[in-house]
Amino acid sequence: GISPTGQGRPESPVYTNLQELKISQSSLPPVPSSSPLHILGDWETHKDTSGRNYYYNRMTQERTWKPPRSRDNGVTRGDVSNTGDME
């Protein structure tokens, strides 16, 4: 059965910062000012002042909070061959 917890509680703590979260997600990460924590292809991993990871593309100057997806086709064949070394 479904438990009735959460019903009739409009001040549920789960949703209190949802608006705040949407605002922070929609704003772009800062331009990196320090050396990257990690580099994968053109993407660098950085940390903002609050300790959140974000991603920066040196080629396109693109910044994002979400990890970039690797393209299925692969930009270069070198990227594909490197995955074998990781296993």
N, C-alpha and C positions, 0 to 999 in steps of 0.2 A: 504494500500500500504506500500511498504518498503521505508523508508526515505533514501536519499543518504548520510547521514552523515557518516563519517568514510571512505568513498571511496576517493582514491587519496590522502590520508594522511598517508604516510608511517611512520611518526614520531608520530603516535597515542600514547598518554600517557598510554593507557591501556596495551600496550605490552612492554613498555620501560624496566621494571624490570623483565620480564618473565625469562630471562636467570639467573638472580640473584636468583629468586625464586626457579628455578630448582636446583641450586647449594645448596641453604640452605635446601631444602627438602631432597636432597640426602645425606647430611652429617648427621651423627648421633647426637642426643642430647647429652649434657654433662652427665657425671656420676654424680648423685645427691650428693651434699655435705651438704645439709640442710634437715631438716625434711619435709616429704611430706605434701602438702596442703590437699590431700584427698587420702584415700585408699579404693580400691574396689577389694576384693579378693586378688590376688597376685600383683595387679597393683597399683602403687603409682602415684599420679599426682604431678609434680614439675614445677617450673618456672625457665627458664634460665635467663641469665644476661640481655637479651633484653626484658624480660617480657613475653616471649612466653611459653605457657604450653607444657609440654612433659610428656611422660608416661614411667615408669620404672617398670620392673617385677623383684621382689626380688628373685624369685626362679630360673629363667632362665637368669638373668642379662641382659635381652633384653631391649633396649631403642627404643622408637618410638615417632614421632611427632603426629601421628594420634591416636585417642582414640582406645584402643583395643576393638575388638568385643567380646561380651560375647558368649561363646560356646553354641550352641543350646541344646546340651545334658546336659550341666551343669556338672561341675567337681564334685561337691558334692550336695547332696540333700538339704543341709542347705542353699545354695544360692537360691534355688528355693523357699523355704518357706519364706525367708526374703522379697521377693518381695511383699507379701501380706500385710506386715506392712507398706509399703510405700504408699499404696492407700488411 
